[in-house]
Amino acid sequence: MTDHLFHTVLIANRGEIARRVIRTLRDLGIRSVAVYSDADATAPHVHEADVAVRIGPAAASESYLDIAAVIAAAKSTGAQAIHPGYGFLSESVGLAQACAAADIVFVGPDVLALEVMGDKARAREHVVQHGVPVVPGFDASGLSDVQIAAEAERVGYPLLVKPSAGGGGKGMEIVTSAEGLATALASARRVASASFGDDALILERLIRRPRHIEVQVFGDRQGTVLALGERECTLQRRHQKVIEEAPSAGLGAGTRDRLLETAVRAAESVSYVGAGTVEFLVDADVPDEVFFIEMNTRLQVEHPVTEQVTGLDLVALQLRVAAGQPLDIVPSVHGHAVEARVYAESPERGFLPSTGMILRFDPPAGVRVDAAIETGSEVTGFYDPMIAKVIATADDRATALALLDSALARTVVLGVDTNIAFLRRLCRNERVVAGDLDTGLIETLLPVTAAPPTAAMLSAAAEVVHAASEPVRTSALWRELPGWRSGAPAVERPQPHFVTDDDELLSVEVGDRRSRGTAQAAVDGEGAVWVAQDGITSRLRPLDRRAMTRRRLSASRAESGGGGPEGRAPMPGSVVAVHVEDGAKVTAGTPLVSIEAMKMEHQVLAPQDGAVHLLVAVGEQVRRDQAVARVMTEESR
């Protein structure tokens, strides 16, 4: 070992957390081992590690969740310890036991803590015995749907249905009445089974205006458990955190002390070792009441904000504790840090995930950026859509929020849709700035309307299109622009017309092409132009004269013929459920199939009344905009 630590550590994860762990290992002089799936063969974490080992195909179940493959990779590289990151196997009892059997250190808590806290229902019962307050509810394991309905009536609606074995908001469903219970149970079980291999559920009373506050705890093998401060994680969408901060916004001293003391008590109850997070609900209308939600027995996505305000490297602390060293720190909090999660998704299209090649990634200077991507990276539908975290730190909350907003404005991601513009909107929201938070705040800002491309963005798009048609540019760039040819006379250059993904026609006035300013643009493999400025990103399809003619003819036909009968996939993904039988008669809006990608499930609805002709089956992979079903009216059959 180096300095009584380890000489080689394997990271059983991918993306930004793998890169984050590698960074600390490098600082400590410890050899790093990355693992990767076929989809991640060229990912940044692979080439940044000292050693990289392939562990399977793209699907997580056959690679990152394959315990035997992870252990084999550790043995073959001489790794003394395995750091699981977060997600995947980070809270796996199986991995911890396999590590023990292979004489490899698992950088995480002991099996007891994993078993107790990894099951929400068991954790709930356990902490109650140690004086920790919980939200009223019940464990649905072993109960029939009829029994669950009876218990639900006893507790009272509204209720939150959530997987017992999971976290991260996956599979959670809100039920406001008995009529919606059966559908919520089926959906939650399906997601729980797919994500965690366990469809057990618990149901809890839904607090109307909850704040989600968590406490970072740390324990060592000498019996010390410390609280390193709390984090505000209230800004969420469908139970998935979007912006986090430390310390919490406007939390009273008495409530803060109660949270920290209760978190330590919960961790001590399982003799906790390593980094963990105890999560609480605080009623925004009754802030003195706090309720235990769960304990995450791992490092959290949002750990950077705690690092920024405490000055601690939590990954280094994890390694020291895993090596048996005692915690020799006196935690204190200074300043304020805010983190925004950048997702490859389109808020304007209901936050559907986006996939593709990263044509350009320019992270902002002056703030911390933990990124999973770099220019040239491929964002696939196999894994979580978070591609980066931007963390701003300042002496006070208002300055930190303003700094984060400025940093997001300077963050350039071309090639996939992102939520950057929406994150900027959150940073400037009156309630967010005032600290008047609850987990439903984001829902009040929906639906999201796409910001139109600015004149500078259109100018930048026109510039790359014209550059692609220059005789000297004989690369693949111009070849990807249909209808244009290299070496064409200037008078035949394409007119500066573009169409958006919403089919809106945009034009740049010839002779009035203003400066592109800070706008950045690039062309993807399908000939579309991606352009970004101040956090706004647009995907524009350039049109030449022939395309403009076809567009006019198509518009004329649409005016006379109406909409089509196909239900189309809103995103690339896998068909996980078919809700109707082939030939069934349905009404417009009836769910036909469900498609899952990046841990998100979306229903395709019937576009009109009629008889269904299914075009896909469960398990099939579909492309964005692919027809998955056709609904024919009596007149059209």
N, C-alpha and C positions, 0 to 999 in steps of 0.2 A: 504493500500500500504506500501511497504518497502522502506524507504528513498524516499517517494513521488513517488515511482514507483508502480509496480503491485505485488500482492502476488502470483498470478497464471497466467501463460501464456501457451496457446496451440500452438504447432507448426504444421501448416497445410502442412506438407511436410514429406519427407523421406530421407534416405541416409545420405551423408556426411553433407549436410546443416542442417538437423535436429539435428545431433550430434553437429555441430558447435554452433547452437543456444542454445542447452541444456547446453553446456559448459559455456557459458556466464551467462545463468540463474542461474546455480549453483554458479558461482562466486559472483553473486549479491544476493544470498540467496532467489531467486524466485523459487517457485514450478513449475516444468515443466510437461506438458501433451503432450504425443506423440499420434499420430493416425497412424493406420496401416491397410493395406489390408491383405487378406488371404495369399498373396504371401510373405508378410513381417512379418508374425507372430513371427518369431524368429530373426528378423533383429536387429543389434546392437542398433539402436536408440530406439527400443521398450523397451529393458531391461535397458537402461541407463536413461530413463526418470523416474520421480517420479511416474507418472501415465500413463497408456497406454489404448487407447480405439480403438476397432475394428470399422472400418467404412464401410466395404464392401468387395466384391470379389477382385480378383487380378487386373482386368482391371481398369485402372486409371479413366475411365469415370464413373465407378460404385463405386469408393472409393475416391481417392484423389481429384477428380474433382466434387464430390458431395457436393455442398454447404450446402444443408439441413443437411447432415450427419455431416459435420464439425461443423456447428452451434450447432447441438444437442449434440455433444461431448463436446463442450465448456460449454454449459449450465449444462450438467450433472456433470461436474467436477468443476464448479465454476470459470472457467477461466474468467479473466477480460479483456484479450487481446488475439488476435490471430496474430502470426507471420507467414506470408505465405512463407518465404524462397524465392526461385526463381523457375521459371517454375510453372507448375500446375496453382494454383489460385493466384499467386503473383501479377498479374496485372489485376485481375478480378474486374470489376465494380460491378458485382453481389454479390461477397463476401463482398466488402466494404459496399454496401447498406444493405446486410443482417446483417452485424455486427452492423451497426447503428440502425437498427430496433430492434435488440436484446440487445441494450445497452452494446455492447462489443466493445472495441477499436480495430480498424484495424491498425496494425503496418505497415503503409505505407501512401502514399499521399491521399489527398482528392479526391472525385469522379471526380471533374473537371479535375484534372491532369490526372487521369486514362483514362477518356473519350477522352481528346484531344490527349495525347501522346500515348495512346494505339492503335490508328488508324494511321498507317503511313501516309496515304494520308491526313488526317485532320491535323496531326502534321506538315506535310510539309507546308501546306497552312498557318497554324497558325504562325509558326516561321518566315516565310518570311515576315509577317506583322510586325515583331519585329526586322527586320534587320539582320536575320540570313541567311547566304548563303546556298543554296541547290544545289544538282546536277540536271541538266536539265532532265525533265521527265514528267509523267502525271499519274493521277488516272484513272484506268480502270473500276472503279465501274460504272455499268449501261450502259457500252458500249458493243456493239456486237463485235464478233471477227473481222468482217470486219472493223468496226470503229477503233478497237484497232490496226489493221494492218496499217490503214491510219495514225494514230497518231504516230505509231512506225516509219514509213517512214519519218515523219516530224521531229522527234527528231533525228533519225539516228542511225544506228547500229554501234557497238554491243550494246545490251541492257541487263539489268539485270531485270528479272521478279521476284517479291517477294510478298508474302502474305501481305496484308495491316494490318491484325490483329495480326501478329505473330512476332517472333524473333528467335534468336539462329541459323539463317541460314536455318531453316527448310522450304522446299518448294521453295527455290531460284533456278532459272534456268538462265543460260547464253545463249543468242540467238545472233548468229553472222550474220544471214541473215534472210530474210523473209520466206525462205523455212522451217526453224526450229521453227517458231513462234507458230503454232497451237499445235505442240507436247508439247512445253514448257508450254503453257497456260494450257493444259489439266493436265499435271503432277503437276504443281504448285497449281492448284485449288484442285486437289484430296488430296494432302498433307495438304494444308491449311484447307480444310474442316474437315479432320480427326484430325488434331492437334489443331485447334483453333475454329472449329465450324463455320467458316466464310471463304468463298472462294474468297472474294474480293482481287484484285491484284493492285499493282502499278508497273510501268515500268520506269526505269531510265537509262540514258546514262552510259555505263560501262567505268570506268576509267581504262586504260590499266595497269598501275603500281601503284595501290593504296596502301597506308598504312592505317591501321585501328587503329585509336587512339581515346581513350575515356577519358572523364573527370569525376571523381567522384565528385558529388555535394551533398550538404546536406543543408536542410532548416528547420527552426523551425516555430512555430505558431506566433512568434513575428515579422516575416517578414524578418529575416536574411537568406540569401542564401550564402553559401561558396563553393569554389572549393578546394578540398583536393589534387589536383595534377592530373596528367594524367597517363594513362597506355598504353603501346604499346601492341596491340592485333593483329598484322599483320600476325603472323604465324598461318595460317588457312588452313584447308582442306575442300573444298566444303562449305565455309562460316562458318565452325565450328572451334572455336578457339582451338589451341593445346598448345601453349606456350605463356604466357603473362608476361610482366615485367613492373616495375615502378622504376624510371621514364622512359619516352620513349627514345629509342636509338638514340642519335645524333640529337635531335630536337633543332632547333635554338631558341634562347631566344625570339625573336620577334614572331615566330610562336607559341611558348608555351603560351606567354602572350595573343595572339589573341584567342587561343583555350579556355583558362580559362575564359576570359572575355565573349566570345560568349556563353559558356556553362552556365555561371551564368545568362546571359540575357535570354536564353531559359527557364531556370528553373523559373526565376522570372516572366516570362510571364504567368505562370499558378499558381503563388503563391505556389510554391512547398514546401512540408513538408516531411521530412524524407530523406532516402538515395535514390539517383537516379544516373543514368549515362547518360551523353549526348555523343553520338557517332558521330565521324567525319571520313571522308575520306580525306587524305592528299595525293596529287599526288607526288609520289617519285621523279618524274622528274621536278616538279614545286612545291617544298615544301612550298612556301609562300601561296599557295591556300589551303583553308580548306572548306569542304562542310559538312553540317549537314546531318546525315543519319537518326537518330531516337533518341528518349529518352526512356531508359528503366526505368520504374517507380518502381524499386525494388532494392534489393541488387544483385550484380553480382557474378557469379561463381568465378571470379578472384579478388574479394575484398581482399583476404589475402595479395597480394603484396602491396596494399595501406596501409593496417594495418602495415605491416613490416617496411615500410619506413617512416611512420608518427608516429608510436607508439600508434595509436588509436585503440580502440575496436569499430568497426562500428556497431556491433549488440547492444552493450550497448548504443551507441549514438542513435540508432533507438528507443530503449525503452524509453530513457529519453525524446526525442522529442515527441514520441507518448503520453507520460504522461504530456505533456505541458511544459516541462522545456526548457529554452532557450539554444542555442548553446553558450558555454562559452569557446571556444577553439580558438587558433591562429595556424592554420595549418602550418607545415613546413616539408620539405622532407630531409631525411638524408640517404645516402647509396643507395644500389640498391638491388632489389628483383626480382627473376624470378620464375615463377610457371609453372610446367608441369602437364598436365592432363593425368592421366593414365586411359586408356579405356580398357574394355574387348572386344578386337577386334583383328583381324589378318591383319596387314598391308600387309603381303605376299599374302593374298587371297583377295586383293582389299579392305581391311579394313572392312571385314564382321564381324559383332558382334559375340561374343563367349559367351556361357552360360555354367553353370555347378557349381559344388560344389568347394568352395575355400578350397583346401586341406592344404594349408599353406600360411600365409601372415606374412611376416617379414618386417615391415617398417624400413627405415634407421634412425639411430641416428644422431644427430647434425643438423637436419633441421626440419622445420615444415611439418607435414603430416596431412592432413584432409582426412580421409578415410571413405568410406561407408561400408567397409567390415572388417571382421576379420576371422581368421581361423574357418572354419565351416559354413561360410555364403553361401547362395545360390544366384547365379547370374542368373536371369531369363530373358526372352525376353520381359517382360511387360514394362520395364522402360528404361531410358537412360543408355547407356553402360559405363558411367564414374564411376569408382570405387574408385578413390583416386586422391588427388592433392599433389604434392611434391613441397615445396616452399623453395628456398635457398636465403639467405640474406648475403650480404657482403658490404664492403666499396665501391667497384667499380664493374662495370658490368662484366669485364673479370673474376674476382674472383668469382662472383656470378654464372656465367655460368659454370665455372669449378667445383664449389661446387655442383651445381645441377647435373652435369654429374656424379660425384662421388657418390652422394646420389642415383641416379637411378641405378647405378651399384650394389648397396647394397640392392635394393628393390627386395624382393622375393615374387612372386605370382605364386602359383602352383594350377592347376585345370582349368584355363581358359587361352586362348590366350590373350596377352596384346601387347600394342604398346611401351613397355619400351625400347626395343632395337632401335626402330625408334626415340624415343625421345632423346636418347643418340647421335644418329647420327646428329640430329638437333643441339644439344648443341655444337657439334664440327664442324659443317659446316662452311666453310670459310666465306661465305656471312653473316651468322648469327653472327659469332664472330666479323666481321667487322661492323655490324649494317647496312648492305646494304639490306634492307628488302622491300618486297612487298607481297601482299596476294597470288601471284602466285608462290612464291618460292618453297613451298612444292611440287607443281605439277612437278617441274623440277627434283625432286628426285624420281619420280615414273617411272616404277613400282618398288616395293620393293622386293629385293631378300632375301630369308630366309638365315640367318647365320647357317651353319652346327653345330651340337652339337660338343663341344670340347671333347678331350680325357677324361678330368676330368668328364664331364657330362655323357659320356657313362659309365665311371667307377662307378659313383654314381648310374646310372640306373641299372647296373648289380648288384650292391651291394644290392639294395632294392629287386630286383627280387630274388636273391639267399637267402636273409633273409626271404622272403615270403615262400620259399620252405623248410626251416629248420623244423625238427620235433617239436621243441619247440614252433614254431609259428603257433598255431592252430586256430588263429583268422580268421576273414573273409578275411583278406588280401590275404592269399594264395588261398582261395576258388575262388577269383575273377580272378585268372590266369589260363585260360583254358588249359587243357592238363597236368597240374602239380598236384602232390599230396603230401600232407604232409607225412613226414617219408620216402620218397623215398631214395634209396641208393645214395651215393655221385656221383657214376658214371652216374646215370640217371638224375642228375640235368640238368635243361634246359641249352642249349648252349646260350652263350651271344650274341644272334642275335636280332636285332630290325629293325622295319620298320617305316619310318616317315609317316606323313599325306600325303606327296607327293609320297608315295610308294617307297621310296629309302631304300635299304637294307643296314644296318650298322652292323658291328661286332666289338666285343671287343676281342682282342687277348688273349687266355687263357695263363695264366702264365705271362702276361704283364699288369695286371690290376694296373695302376698307382693310385696315391692318388687322391681322389675326390676333394681335395682342398676346394674351397669355393662353389662347386656345391652342390645343394640341390635337393632331389628327393622324390617323393611320388607316390603311386598307387591310381588310381581312381576306381570308382565302376564298370567300364567296363574292368578292368585289364590293362589299359594303364598306362604307367609310364610318369609322368610329371617331367621334370628336368630343372633347371635354374642355370645360372652362369653369372655374370657380365651383367645382363639385357637381356641375350639371354634365351629364353624359348623354349623347344621342347616337343612335345607329341610323345612318342615312344611306339609302340606296340611290346611287346616281342613275339618272335616266338620259339616254341619248335620244335622237329624233325618232328612231323607230320605236323605242320603248314608250315615248310620249304618245305616238300614234296608237299603239296597242292599248295604252291606258285609256285614251279617249273612247275607243271602240268598246272596251270592257265596261266603262262607266255607262255607256248607252244601253248595253245589254242588261246591266244590273237594274237600271231604272225600269225596264219593262218586265224583267223576270223575277224580281224579288230575291230573297236569300236562299241559300242552298240547304239541302237536307242533312248534311254531314255534321256529326259531332266530332270535333277535332281536339287532339291533345294540346293543351296549353304549354307544355314543356316536354323535353325529352325525359324518358323514365321507363319504369316497368309497370305493367298492368297488375295490380294487386287484388282487384275485386271486380266482378261483373255483377251488376245489380238487377238485371232483367234477363229473361230468356229470349232467345232468338225468335222473332215473329210476334213477340208480345206487343199489344197496343198500349201506347203511352201518351201522356199529354206533355206539352212543352214545359221544360224545367225539371222533368223526372230524371233522377240520377241514373246514368247508364253504366259507366265504368269508373273505377278509381285508379289513378296513376300516382306512383310514388317515385320521388327522386330527391336526393340530398335530405333524407329523413323527413320529407314533406309529402303529404297526401292531398290530392286534388281530384274532385269529381268532375266528370264530363257530363253535361246535362243535355237532354233532348232539345234540339233547336226548334221543334214544332210538334204538333199532334200527328200521330200516325203509327205505323207498324215498324218495329225495330228490326234491322238487319245488322247483326254484330259482325265486325270486321277483325276483331282481335280476341284473344283468350288470355286467361290469367297466366302470368309468367312471361308474356311477350314484351320485348323492348320496342318502344315507339319513339318516333322523332317528333320534334316540335311541329305542330300544325298538321300532323298525320291524321287522316280520317280513321276513327276507331269504331264508328257506328253510323248507319244511315237510317234516317227515319222518313218513311215514304207515306205521303197522304193517299187517300183513296183516288184522287184525281191523277196522281203521278205514277200509280202502279199499273 
